[in-house]
Amino acid sequence: MRLYLLLFCLITFKGFSQQKQSFYFNYNESEFTATEKQKIDDWIKLHPNLTVLKVEGFSDWVGNNQYNEELSNKRIQAVLNYLTSKVKIDNAITKKSFGKQFKQNEIQDLNRRVDIYFSNEVVENKESKKLDEDVHAAKIGEKIKLKNLNFNGGSDVFKSHSYPVLKELLQTMKSTPTLKIEIQGHICCYNDSDSNDVSEKRALAVYNFLIKNGIDKKRLKYKSFGGSQPIYAIPEQNDEEREVNRRVEILILEK
C-alpha cells in the first residue's frame, strides 16, 4: 500500500464545530483494509465525543457514472455499518454519493474515499458530574451504578460516550485517596450465573483503566455477576434495555 494511503486528512472549519475526516479504499473496492480499519479505530479514540453529521462517497475516474455512483454508495454504507455501534450517528445525517463527478486529484488513490463530517463537542454529563457527590454520600457496603458507562454488545469495548464517566471515576479515586472499591461487571441477555466471562472482562477493563492512570491496585477489586442481577428483566425488550443491563457498578469497601 502506498505511503499516502496512510495520511489522515483532518480539516477544521472556522466558525463551526464541524470537522472532516477522510478514509480510503483500494481500487474497485467498497470494504476497508485492515490498515484503514485501524485508522478508523484510532480516530474514534482521539474523538470520544464525536457525532457523525454527514458522509460523502467518491471514486476514481475509471468506469461509467452509474457504476461509480453505486460504488460510492457502497463505500458510504460500509463506513456507516462500521461506525454505527461505535459512535453517535446524527438523526439528521446527510449522505451524498459523488461517484466520479467531482474535481479529481491527480493521485487516483486519493479519490477512492469517503469523507466524514463530524462534531466532537463535549456534552456536559450531569450524571457523571454527580459521581463524586454520590461516592462521598454513600456508606460502606453501598453500590453505585456508573451511569452512561456502556459497552459494545458481547464485548468489553467501551462505547465512546463512556470515557467521561471513566475520567470522573478516576478523578474521584484521586481526590479521595482512602477510597477502596470493588468493580462489579454485568451482562445482558442471559441470566445464568455461568455466563460471566464478558462481565468479568468489563469489570477488568475498568480496573485496568484506573491502574493505567495511576490508581494503586491495592485499592481495587473486581468481580463478575454475569446476568444474575439485571436491571431490566431478561429477555430484554429492546436494545436500550440490553445496553442498560450491560453495565458496571462499584461497591464501596472503604472510605
N, C-alpha and C positions, 0 to 999 in steps of 0.2 A: 504494500500500500504506500502510495506516495506520501511524502512528508506533509504536504499541505492539507491532506485529509485529516491531519491531527489538529488543525487550527480550530480554536474557539473563536467565534465571531460574536462579540457582545457589544451592542450599541445601546447607549442610554440617550433618550430623547429629552432635551432640556425642557423644563416646564411641565413634564409629565412624569408619572411614576412608572410608565411603561418602558420595558426593555425588550431587546430582541436577542434570541439565541438561534443559531443555525446548526443543523445536524445533516450529515452527508450519507449518500448511498453509492454503492457500486453501480456500474453500467447496467441498465435494464433491470435493476433490482428494486424491490419495494420492502425488503426486510433488512434490518440492521445487521452489520457485522458485530462480532464480539467486542471489537475495539470501540465502535461507536456506542454500543450499549454502556460500556464502562464510562464513556464521556458523559452520557446522559445521567448515569448514577452519580458521578462526581458533581455535575451541575446541580442536581437536586440537593445534594449535601451542602453546597455553597449557598443555596437559596431555600432555607427550610420553611419560609412563609409564602412561597410562590403560588400564584394563581394564573393559569393559562387563559389568556383572553382571546387570542386569535392565532390560527395556524394557516400557513400558506405553503403550497407544494409546487415544486419546479422540476423540470427535466432538461436534458441537453437537447440539441437540435436534431438528433438522429430520429427518423420515423415521422409519421404524419401527425397532424394536430390532434386528431381524436385519440390516437394511441397514447400520445404523451400526456394528454389531459387525464386519461384514465390512470396512467402510471402515477401521475402526480397525486391523484385522489387516493390511490392505494398507499402511497407514502404518508399522506396525511393521516389515514386511518391507522397505519402501523404505529405512528407516533402516539396517537390518542389511545390506542389499545394498550400500549406500554405504560403510559403515564396515568391512566385512569385510577389505578389502585394505589398510586404513589404520591400524587399531588392533587390539589384542588383544581377542577375544571370549571370555569365560569359558566353559569347557566345561560348567559347570552353569548357564548363563544361564537366567533365567526370563522368560517373555513372557506378558502378560495384556492382553486387549482388553476395555475397559470400554464401548465404544460410547458411548451417551448416559446410561448407568446410573451416574451419579456426581453429586456436588453441582456443578451448573453455575455457571460465572461469568456475571455479567450481561453481560459483554462476550463475545459469541459467538466472536469471532476467537481468544480465549484458550483456548477449549475444543477447537479443532481442532488437536490437538498430539500429540506423543509425548514422554514423559518417559524419560530415560535415567539409570539409577543406575549409578555407576561408582566405581572406586577409582583413585587416582593415586599409589600408593606407589612410591617409588624403590627398585627392587631392585638390590642391590649387584652390579655387573657385574665379576666377578673377572677375566674375560678382558681387559676394557679397563683395569682397575687394573694389569695386568701390562705394559701397553704401554710405560710409561716405562722399566721394567726391561729390556724386550726391546730397546728402541731403544739404551739405553746399553750393552747387551751385544753388540749387532750390530756387525759390521765394515763398513767402507765397501764398497759393492757388494752387500751382502746385502739381501734383501727381507723385509718383514714384512707379513703379511696383517692387515688391520684386521677382526678377528673381530667378528661381530654388526653390522657396518656393511652394511646391505642396502637394496635399493631396490624400489619397486613395479615390477611387470613392465612391460617396454617403456618405462621412463621413467627420468629422473634425480631422481625424488622420493624422498627418504629415508623409509624406514619409521620409525615413531615410536620404536622401540627403538634406533635408530642414534644418536640425539643424545648419549647418554652417551659413546659411543665418539668422536664428533667433539670433544666437550669435552675428553676425555682427550688426544686428539691435539693439540688447541690448547694445553693445559697443558704437554705435553711440548715443543712448539715454543717456548713462552715460557720454560720453565725451562732450556732448552739453546739459548742464542742463537747458537751456532756451527753448529747442526744445519741441513743443507740436504737436501731430499728431492725425489724425483720421484714424483708420484702417478700410479698406473697403473690404468686402468679396464678392466674385463672384463664380458662379457655371457654369457648362457646361450643355448642352443637352436640357435645357428648357429656353425660353426667355420671359416667362410671369413673371410679377413683383411679383406675388403671391408665386412663388416657391423660397422663400428666406430663408427658415428655415436653410438649410445646410450652405448657405453662411454666415448667421449671426453667426452660431456656429464656422465657420472657422475664422471669424474676432475676435470672442470672444476667440478662442484658442490662437491667437497671443497676444491679450490683456492680458489674464491670464498669459501667459509665461513671459511677461515683468513685470507684477506686482509681480509674484512669485520671480523674480530675482531682486527686489529692486526698480523698477520704480514707482514713485508716480502716482496713478490713476488719479490725477488731470491733469496730462499731456497727458492723453489718452482719446480718444473716439473711438467708433466702430460703424459701420453701414453696413447694408446688401443691396446689389443691385440685389440679385438673379441672373438670367441670362439675365438681361436687358442691359448689356454692354459687350457683348462678344468680344474677340479679333478676333476669327475665327467665321464665320457665322454659325448659328445653323440651321439645324443639322450639327454637325461636320463630317468630312470625315474619321477620324481615331482616334486612341487612343491618338496620340501625340497632336492633336488639342484639344481633350477633356481635356487633362491634362493641357494645357496652359490656357484654359478658367477657369479651377478650380484654382483660384489664389487669391492673396491678394495684394492690393495696399495701399500706405499710402499717405494721403493728409497733406501737411504742413500747420499747423494752426498758429503757432508762432515759431520764431527762436530767 
